[in-house]
Amino acid sequence: MSPVTLKMIAEKAGTTVATVSMALRHHKRISPATRQRIQRLADEMGYQVNPAVAALMTHVRRSRPVETKETLAVIHTFPTREDWRSNEPTRRIVVGIETRGRQLGYRTEMFWHNEPGMSPERLAEILRARGIRGVIFVPWPMHLLNLDFDWTGFAAATINYNVTSPPLHCSAEDFFGNVRLAIDELWRRGFRRIGFVSKRYHEPESSYRLAAAYTRFLTLHEDRSLPDPEVLLMENWNREKFQARHRDAFLAWHKHERCEAIITLDWDVGRWLPAAGIKVPEEVSVLLLNQCPRFGHFSGIDPNYEMLGAAAMDLVAEQITNNESGLPLSPKEVLAHGRWAEGKMVRAENRNRE
């Protein structure tokens, strides 16, 4: 039996092949009623997508200039409207969202979740009135968020694990894999006494994968003659007057643990050690798990923030294409793998061991 073609469906439906093609791709130019009628007819006729042809057509469409029409909302939860611009990881995430959006034919518009007088209900009304169907939440990294929002009609995704409720599709840093990459690189260079320092808010933000990965992956290596250093999780103090507490707690920990290398997400560690007369990297190496160009002198793991944003855009675009909206029954999680970034704060070879 010959396979069902778009032409056969078009003849049965009394439409053009182009209309059938767009209806099966959930294109917004085709009315919902027509899309549903053609999709139902295609199912009844036993139509099946040919993967090879679909891949070819996708390549053809992407080779043409993309006409940008639909707008998606990027909603951030930073303390002020413009705070996100001073956070380099967030800036890079937004660049990834915007770049991937243009490739797929979407514009993006930034909204501030904490706008004065802006309730979740009002925000949803504004988005619907603007015809916005897709939403990407970019949380403030220090803040866990329970989103009280009417998700009806919206395709949504979020970044990392700061949104604790409701469960949404998300793109996330590969926290577990990035810690393993860091430990493996330090071990390869001859470091054996490796410490881990972080602030407590990074744990829920990473779905509690950072300290867990550190303790797990150290046990995979041999030549562990000394007990592993205790993990140091500093309190979430961030105002200037609390910096001295952070510093003193860290230096006391380091004096006790005598690490050869330290894995951290806090760039202050690379400042506190020299200020205390401890040479970096001659006496102790420092590896940053959230390395950015701004901290180019640090060695560490670049989490690939642009890919993180692009993956979130893909999650939302896929839902729109498949005519999916509302809270997902089984949320997807897409991980962006980090990559090693060489700097000046990790020795090429550990020569401090006796």
URKA-V951372 format. One record per pair of residues at least 12 apart in sequence whose ideal C-beta (glycine too) atoms are under 10 Angstrom apart, sorted by the first residue. I is the first residue (numbers start at 1). GAP is how many residues later the second one is. Records with the same first field share a line. If there is no record, write none. Layout:
# URKA-V951372
I = GAP + GAP
This chain:
# URKA-V951372
1 = 45
3 = 43 + 44 + 45 + 47
4 = 38 + 40 + 41 + 42 + 43 + 44
5 = 12 + 15 + 40 + 42 + 45
6 = 12 + 13 + 14 + 15 + 17 + 18 + 32 + 36 + 41 + 47
7 = 13
8 = 12 + 34 + 37 + 39
9 = 12 + 14 + 15 + 29 + 30 + 32 + 33 + 35 + 36 + 38
10 = 13 + 28 + 31
12 = 26 + 29 + 30 + 32 + 33
13 = 21 + 24 + 25 + 27 + 28 + 29 + 32
15 = 15 + 19 + 22 + 23 + 26
18 = 12
19 = 15 + 16 + 19
20 = 14 + 18 + 19 + 21 + 22 + 27
21 = 17 + 36
22 = 12 + 13 + 16
23 = 12 + 13 + 14 + 15 + 16 + 18 + 19
24 = 14 + 15 + 18 + 23 + 25
25 = 24 + 29 + 32 + 36 + 296 + 297 + 298
26 = 13 + 293 + 294 + 295 + 296 + 297 + 298
27 = 294
28 = 41 + 42 + 103 + 105 + 292 + 295
29 = 40
32 = 291
35 = 288
36 = 287
39 = 284
61 = 44
62 = 41 + 42 + 43
65 = 40
66 = 35 + 36 + 37 + 38 + 39 + 40
67 = 38
68 = 33 + 34 + 36 + 37 + 38 + 39
69 = 36 + 37 + 38
70 = 31 + 34 + 35 + 36 + 37 + 61 + 62 + 63 + 64 + 247 + 250
71 = 30 + 35 + 36 + 37 + 38 + 56 + 59 + 60 + 61 + 62 + 63
72 = 25 + 26 + 29 + 32 + 34 + 35 + 36 + 37 + 55 + 60 + 61 + 62 + 63 + 64 + 83 + 84 + 241 + 244 + 245 + 248
73 = 35 + 36 + 37 + 38 + 50 + 53 + 54 + 57 + 59 + 60 + 61 + 62 + 63 + 64 + 81 + 83 + 243
74 = 19 + 20 + 23 + 24 + 27 + 34 + 35 + 36 + 37 + 60 + 61 + 62 + 63 + 64 + 85 + 235 + 238 + 239
75 = 34 + 35 + 36 + 37 + 38 + 39 + 48 + 52 + 60 + 61 + 62 + 63 + 64 + 72 + 74 + 81 + 83
76 = 14 + 17 + 18 + 34 + 35 + 36 + 37 + 38 + 60 + 61 + 62 + 63 + 64 + 83
77 = 35 + 36 + 37 + 60 + 61 + 62 + 63 + 64 + 66 + 68 + 70 + 85 + 86
78 = 12 + 34 + 35 + 36 + 60 + 61 + 62 + 63 + 64 + 65
79 = 33 + 35 + 61 + 63 + 64
80 = 32 + 34
81 = 29 + 30 + 31 + 33 + 34 + 35
82 = 28 + 30
83 = 29 + 31 + 57
84 = 26 + 28 + 54 + 56
85 = 25
87 = 51 + 53 + 54 + 205
88 = 202 + 204 + 205 + 206 + 207 + 217
89 = 49 + 52 + 70 + 71 + 84 + 201 + 203 + 205 + 214 + 216 + 219 + 220
90 = 48 + 49 + 50 + 51 + 69 + 215 + 219
91 = 201 + 203 + 214 + 215 + 218
92 = 200 + 201 + 210 + 211 + 212 + 213 + 214 + 215 + 216 + 217
93 = 43 + 45 + 66 + 67 + 78 + 210 + 212 + 213 + 214 + 215 + 216 + 217 + 218 + 219 + 243
94 = 14 + 16 + 42 + 44 + 65 + 211 + 212 + 215
95 = 210 + 211 + 214 + 215
96 = 63 + 75 + 208 + 209 + 210 + 211 + 212 + 213 + 214 + 215 + 216 + 217 + 240
97 = 13 + 39 + 41 + 60 + 62 + 74 + 209 + 211 + 212 + 213 + 214 + 215 + 216 + 219
98 = 12 + 208 + 211 + 212 + 215
99 = 207 + 210 + 211 + 214
100 = 206 + 207 + 209 + 210 + 211 + 212 + 213 + 214 + 216 + 217
101 = 33 + 35 + 208 + 209 + 212 + 213 + 215 + 216
102 = 211
103 = 207 + 210 + 211 + 214
104 = 206 + 209 + 210 + 212 + 213 + 214 + 216 + 217
105 = 212
106 = 28 + 207 + 210 + 211 + 214
107 = 25
108 = 26 + 28 + 201 + 205
109 = 18 + 21 + 23
110 = 28
111 = 12 + 15 + 16 + 21 + 24 + 26
113 = 24 + 25 + 26 + 27 + 32 + 34 + 36
114 = 26 + 29
119 = 29 + 30
120 = 27 + 28 + 29 + 30
121 = 27 + 28 + 29
123 = 12 + 26 + 27
124 = 25 + 26 + 27 + 28 + 29 + 30
125 = 25
127 = 22 + 23 + 26 + 27
128 = 22 + 24 + 25 + 26
132 = 21 + 22
133 = 20 + 21 + 22 + 23 + 183 + 186 + 187 + 190 + 192
134 = 20 + 21 + 22 + 23 + 179 + 181 + 182 + 183 + 185 + 186 + 191
135 = 12 + 14 + 16 + 19 + 20 + 21 + 22 + 23 + 33 + 181
136 = 19 + 20 + 21 + 22 + 23 + 32 + 33 + 34 + 35 + 173 + 176 + 177 + 179 + 180
137 = 12 + 19 + 20 + 21 + 22 + 25 + 26 + 31 + 33 + 175
138 = 20 + 21 + 22 + 24 + 170 + 171 + 174
139 = 19 + 20 + 21 + 22 + 23 + 24 + 25 + 66
140 = 22
141 = 18 + 19 + 21 + 60 + 61 + 64 + 124 + 149
142 = 20 + 57 + 59 + 60 + 63 + 94 + 96
143 = 19 + 20 + 58 + 62
144 = 17 + 18 + 19 + 20 + 21 + 57 + 60 + 61
145 = 13 + 17 + 18 + 19 + 20
146 = 17 + 18 + 19 + 20
147 = 16 + 17 + 18 + 19 + 21
148 = 17 + 18
149 = 17 + 19 + 178
150 = 176
151 = 15 + 17 + 174 + 175 + 176 + 177
152 = 173 + 174 + 175
153 = 172 + 173
154 = 162 + 165 + 166 + 171 + 172 + 173
155 = 14 + 160 + 161 + 162 + 163 + 164 + 165 + 166 + 167 + 168 + 169 + 170 + 171 + 173
156 = 12 + 13 + 14 + 156 + 159 + 160 + 163 + 169 + 170 + 171 + 172
157 = 12 + 13 + 14 + 154 + 155 + 156 + 157 + 158 + 159 + 160 + 161 + 162 + 171 + 174 + 175 + 177
158 = 12 + 13 + 14 + 154 + 157 + 173
159 = 12 + 13 + 14 + 146 + 149 + 150 + 152 + 153 + 177
160 = 12 + 13 + 15 + 44 + 45 + 46 + 47 + 143 + 148 + 152
161 = 12 + 14 + 42 + 43 + 44 + 45 + 46 + 47 + 48 + 172
162 = 39 + 42 + 43 + 44 + 45
164 = 40
166 = 161 + 162 + 165
167 = 160 + 161 + 162 + 163 + 164 + 166
168 = 147 + 159 + 160 + 163 + 164 + 165
169 = 142 + 143 + 145 + 146 + 147 + 149 + 150 + 155 + 158 + 159 + 161 + 162 + 163 + 164 + 165
170 = 37 + 138 + 141 + 142 + 145 + 161 + 162 + 163 + 164 + 165
171 = 136 + 137 + 138 + 139 + 140 + 141 + 142 + 143 + 144 + 161 + 162 + 163 + 164 + 165
172 = 33 + 34 + 35 + 37 + 131 + 136 + 139 + 140 + 161 + 162 + 163 + 164
173 = 32 + 33 + 36 + 37 + 116 + 117 + 128 + 130 + 131 + 132 + 134 + 135 + 162 + 163 + 164 + 165
174 = 32 + 35 + 39 + 127 + 129 + 130 + 134 + 160 + 161 + 162 + 163 + 164
175 = 27 + 28 + 30 + 31 + 32 + 33 + 34 + 35 + 36 + 37 + 38 + 90 + 114 + 126 + 128 + 160 + 163
176 = 30 + 31 + 33 + 34 + 36 + 37 + 38 + 40 + 41 + 159
177 = 32 + 36 + 40 + 124 + 158 + 159 + 160 + 161
178 = 28 + 31 + 32 + 35 + 85 + 111 + 112 + 122 + 123 + 124 + 125 + 126 + 157 + 158 + 159 + 160 + 161 + 162
179 = 17 + 27 + 30 + 31 + 32 + 33 + 34 + 35 + 36 + 37 + 38 + 39 + 84 + 110 + 122 + 159
180 = 33 + 34 + 36 + 37 + 40
181 = 32 + 36 + 108 + 119 + 120 + 156 + 157 + 158 + 159
182 = 12 + 14 + 31 + 32 + 35 + 79 + 81 + 82 + 105 + 106 + 107 + 117 + 118 + 119 + 156 + 158 + 164
183 = 13 + 30 + 31 + 33 + 34 + 35 + 37 + 38 + 78 + 80 + 104
184 = 33 + 36 + 37 + 156
185 = 76 + 102 + 114 + 115 + 116 + 155 + 157 + 161
186 = 35 + 74 + 75 + 76 + 77 + 99 + 101 + 113 + 160 + 161 + 164
187 = 30 + 31 + 33 + 34 + 35 + 36 + 74 + 163
188 = 161
189 = 71 + 72 + 96 + 110 + 157 + 158 + 159 + 160 + 161
190 = 70 + 71 + 157 + 158 + 159 + 160 + 161 + 162 + 163
191 = 68 + 69 + 70 + 71 + 93 + 94 + 96 + 155 + 156 + 158 + 159 + 161 + 162
192 = 26 + 29 + 30 + 31 + 32 + 33 + 34 + 36 + 67 + 68 + 69 + 158 + 161
193 = 31 + 32 + 33 + 34 + 35 + 36 + 64 + 65 + 66 + 67 + 68 + 69 + 91 + 157 + 159 + 160
194 = 20 + 23 + 24 + 27 + 34 + 35 + 65 + 66 + 67 + 68 + 69 + 91 + 93
195 = 19 + 33 + 34 + 35 + 36 + 37 + 58 + 59 + 62 + 63 + 64 + 65 + 66 + 67 + 68 + 69 + 74 + 89 + 91
196 = 14 + 15 + 17 + 18 + 19 + 22 + 32 + 33 + 34 + 35 + 36 + 37 + 63 + 66 + 67 + 68 + 69 + 91 + 93
197 = 32 + 34 + 35 + 36 + 37 + 49 + 52 + 53 + 56 + 57 + 60 + 62 + 65 + 66 + 67 + 68 + 69 + 71 + 72 + 89
198 = 12 + 13 + 16 + 33 + 34 + 35 + 36 + 65 + 66 + 67 + 68 + 71 + 91
199 = 33 + 34 + 35 + 36 + 37 + 38 + 39 + 47 + 65 + 66 + 67 + 69
200 = 33 + 34 + 35 + 36 + 37
201 = 32 + 33 + 34 + 35 + 37 + 64
202 = 31 + 32 + 34 + 62 + 63 + 64 + 87 + 88
203 = 30
205 = 60
206 = 59 + 83
207 = 126
210 = 21 + 23 + 53 + 55 + 79
211 = 20 + 21 + 22
212 = 19
213 = 50
214 = 14 + 15 + 17 + 49 + 75
215 = 13 + 16
226 = 31 + 32
227 = 30
228 = 29
229 = 24 + 25 + 27 + 28 + 29 + 30 + 31 + 33
230 = 23 + 26 + 27
231 = 22 + 32
232 = 17 + 18 + 20 + 21 + 22 + 24 + 25 + 27 + 30 + 32 + 34 + 37
234 = 12 + 13 + 15 + 16 + 19 + 30 + 32 + 34
235 = 14
237 = 12
243 = 25 + 29
246 = 20 + 22 + 23 + 26
247 = 21 + 22 + 24 + 25 + 26 + 28 + 29
248 = 24
250 = 12 + 14 + 16 + 18 + 19 + 22 + 23 + 26
251 = 18 + 21 + 22 + 24 + 25 + 27
254 = 15 + 18 + 19 + 22 + 24 + 30
255 = 21 + 23
258 = 25 + 26
259 = 25 + 26 + 27
260 = 21 + 23 + 24 + 25 + 87 + 90 + 92 + 93
261 = 20 + 23 + 24 + 25 + 26 + 38 + 84 + 85 + 86 + 89 + 91
262 = 18 + 22 + 23 + 24 + 25 + 26 + 83 + 84
263 = 22 + 23 + 24 + 25 + 26 + 37 + 38
264 = 22 + 23 + 24 + 25 + 26 + 34 + 36
265 = 23 + 24 + 25 + 26 + 35 + 36
266 = 20 + 22 + 23 + 24
267 = 19 + 21 + 23 + 24 + 25 + 27 + 28 + 30 + 31 + 33 + 78
269 = 15 + 17 + 18 + 19 + 29 + 76
270 = 15 + 16 + 17 + 18 + 25 + 27 + 28 + 29 + 73 + 74 + 75
271 = 15
272 = 14
273 = 13 + 72
280 = 17 + 18 + 64 + 65 + 66 + 67
281 = 18 + 62 + 63 + 64 + 65 + 66 + 67 + 69 + 71
282 = 65 + 69 + 70
283 = 64 + 69
284 = 61 + 62 + 63 + 68
285 = 14 + 60 + 61 + 62 + 63 + 65 + 67
286 = 12 + 13 + 14 + 57 + 58 + 59 + 60
287 = 12 + 13 + 14 + 53 + 54 + 56 + 58 + 59
288 = 12 + 13 + 14 + 53 + 55 + 57 + 58
289 = 12 + 13 + 14 + 49
290 = 12 + 13 + 15 + 48
291 = 12 + 47 + 48 + 49 + 50 + 51 + 52 + 54
292 = 13 + 49
293 = 48
295 = 46 + 48 + 50
296 = 45 + 46 + 47 + 48
297 = 46 + 47 + 48
298 = 43 + 44 + 45 + 46 + 47 + 48
299 = 41 + 42 + 43 + 44 + 45 + 46 + 47 + 48 + 49
300 = 38 + 40 + 41 + 42 + 43 + 45 + 46
301 = 36 + 37 + 38 + 39 + 40
302 = 36 + 37 + 38 + 39
303 = 33 + 34 + 35 + 36 + 38
304 = 32 + 33 + 34 + 35
305 = 31 + 33
306 = 30
307 = 27 + 28 + 29 + 30 + 31 + 32
308 = 26 + 27 + 28 + 30
309 = 27
310 = 24 + 26
311 = 21 + 22 + 23 + 24 + 25
312 = 22 + 24
314 = 20
315 = 13 + 16 + 17 + 18 + 19
318 = 14
319 = 13
